[in-house]
Amino acid sequence: MTLDQILQQCARNTYNQKVMVRSEAGYTGKGLEYAARFLGFINEVSQKIARERWAPSAEETITLDEHGEFPYDALTQPLIRVQRVRLGREEYPFETDDYGDTCVSDLSSVDVQVLYDYLPATLTVSDLDTPLPFPETQIPPGVIYDYATFRFLYQEGTDYDTTRAQPFLNIFNDAYSKIMPTAFQRRVK
């Protein structure tokens, strides 16, 4: 699903589909205001999913310094955790610190392959035709739009909307609990 399809589902869930009509220029007026609110919640839940359950991963070549270290910002994507460091086919033990560095044991000044989990990019209203950062086989889109719907309705603050929000929270919690964590995330917990 694209971001726009997720936003449209959020609009249907909150009875705002007449307000959130996309034109050639995107959303405007009240529709843009609602889209921005939904988008904030979509980004929030995407970050939560990536940190706690299932994150996209990437592998890239990094050059270690003379101490066998590389900084987090040497990686292309925003790092959640390093999964593996290899030189050729051999894996090497590593440690990460709170200051933004990873130190690889027994190596220095060489190029290594680093496999890591990363945070998906923050989506904006200019990304309407962009697919979500998760494969639908791993993260059902309903997890994302149910959470955004819950937060939107709950934030409205009326008793009526708070009552309407509760079923979406229940559906989200049930679906979220069924997301299979990656093997590495299961080991971390």
C-alpha positions in Angstrom: 0.0 0.0 0.0 1.1 3.5 -0.6 1.1 6.3 1.9 -1.9 7.8 0.2 -3.9 4.6 0.5 -3.1 4.4 4.2 -4.2 8.0 4.6 -7.5 7.3 2.8 -8.2 4.3 5.0 -7.6 6.5 8.1 -10.1 9.1 6.6 -12.7 6.3 6.0 -12.2 5.0 9.6 -12.8 8.5 11.0 -15.6 9.5 8.6 -13.4 12.2 7.1 -13.2 10.9 3.5 -15.2 13.9 2.2 -12.7 16.3 3.7 -9.6 14.4 2.6 -9.9 14.6 -1.2 -6.6 14.5 -3.1 -6.2 16.8 -6.0 -3.3 17.2 -8.5 -1.6 19.4 -5.9 -2.1 16.8 -3.1 -4.2 17.6 -0.1 -5.3 21.2 0.7 -7.1 23.0 3.5 -8.7 20.8 6.2 -7.7 17.7 4.2 -4.0 18.7 4.5 -4.4 19.3 8.2 -5.9 15.9 8.7 -3.3 14.2 6.5 -0.5 15.8 8.5 -2.0 14.6 11.7 -2.5 11.0 10.4 1.0 11.2 9.0 2.5 12.0 12.4 0.9 8.9 13.9 2.0 6.8 10.9 5.6 7.9 11.4 5.3 7.3 15.1 4.0 3.7 14.7 6.6 3.0 12.0 9.4 3.9 14.3 7.8 1.8 17.1 7.6 -1.2 14.8 11.2 -0.8 13.6 12.6 -0.5 17.1 10.5 -3.2 18.8 9.4 -5.8 16.2 10.6 -5.8 12.6 13.1 -3.4 11.1 14.3 -3.0 7.6 18.0 -4.0 7.3 20.9 -3.1 5.0 24.4 -4.3 4.4 27.2 -2.0 3.4 31.0 -1.8 3.3 32.6 0.3 6.0 36.3 1.0 6.6 37.4 0.5 10.1 39.9 3.0 11.6 43.2 2.1 13.2 41.4 1.1 16.4 39.0 -1.2 14.6 36.1 1.2 15.1 33.5 2.9 12.9 31.0 5.6 13.9 27.3 5.1 13.5 27.1 8.0 11.1 29.3 6.2 8.7 26.3 4.1 7.8 23.9 5.3 5.1 20.7 4.7 7.1 19.8 5.7 10.7 21.1 2.8 12.8 18.9 0.8 15.3 21.4 -2.0 15.9 24.3 -3.8 14.2 23.6 -7.4 13.5 26.8 -8.7 12.0 30.3 -7.7 11.0 32.1 -9.8 8.4 35.4 -9.8 6.6 35.0 -12.1 3.7 33.1 -15.1 5.0 34.3 -14.8 8.6 32.2 -13.0 11.2 33.9 -11.0 13.9 32.7 -10.1 17.4 31.9 -6.4 17.9 30.7 -4.1 20.7 28.7 -1.0 20.4 28.8 1.9 22.8 26.5 4.7 23.8 28.6 7.3 22.0 28.0 6.3 18.5 30.8 3.9 17.8 31.1 0.1 17.0 34.4 -1.6 17.8 35.3 -4.8 16.0 37.6 -7.2 17.8 40.9 -8.2 16.1 40.6 -6.0 13.1 41.8 -2.5 12.1 42.1 -0.4 9.0 40.2 -2.8 6.7 36.9 -2.8 4.8 34.2 -4.9 6.5 30.6 -5.8 5.6 28.2 -4.5 8.2 24.6 -5.8 8.4 22.4 -3.6 10.4 18.8 -2.7 11.2 17.7 0.9 10.5 14.9 3.3 11.2 12.7 3.9 8.1 12.7 7.5 6.8 10.1 9.9 8.1 7.3 10.2 5.5 6.0 13.6 4.5 2.9 14.7 2.5 5.1 14.9 -0.6 5.5 11.0 -0.3 1.9 10.2 -1.1 2.8 7.7 -3.8 5.6 6.0 -1.8 5.0 2.5 -0.5 5.3 1.9 3.2 8.8 1.1 4.5 7.7 -2.5 5.5 6.8 -5.5 3.3 3.1 -6.2 3.7 3.9 -9.9 4.3 5.7 -8.8 7.5 3.7 -5.8 8.6 0.0 -5.8 7.6 -1.0 -2.2 6.6 -3.9 -2.4 9.1 -1.4 -2.3 12.0 -0.4 1.1 10.7 -3.8 2.7 9.8 -5.5 1.2 12.9 -2.9 2.9 15.2 -3.1 6.2 13.3 -7.0 6.0 13.5 -6.8 5.3 17.2 -4.4 8.2 17.9 -6.4 10.6 15.8 -9.7 9.8 17.4 -8.2 9.8 20.9 -6.6 13.2 20.3 -10.0 14.6 19.3 -10.8 14.4 23.1 -14.5 14.1 23.1 -16.2 11.2 24.9 -17.7 10.1 21.6 -14.4 10.0 19.8 -12.5 8.4 22.7 -15.1 5.6 22.7 -14.8 5.2 19.0 -11.0 5.1 19.3 -11.0 2.1 21.7 -11.8 -0.7 19.1 -9.0 0.6 16.9 -6.6 0.3 19.8 -7.8 -3.2 20.5 -7.3 -4.2 16.8 -3.9 -2.6 16.7 -2.7 -4.4 19.9 -3.9 -7.7 18.6 -2.2 -7.3 15.2 0.9 -5.8 16.7 1.4 -8.8 19.1 1.3 -11.1 16.0 4.1 -9.4 14.2 7.0 -11.9 14.2 10.2 -10.1 15.4 13.2 -10.6 13.3 15.5 -13.4 14.6 18.0 -10.7 15.8 15.3 -8.8 17.7 14.2 -12.0 19.4 17.8 -12.5 20.6 18.1 -9.0 21.9 15.0 -9.2 24.1 
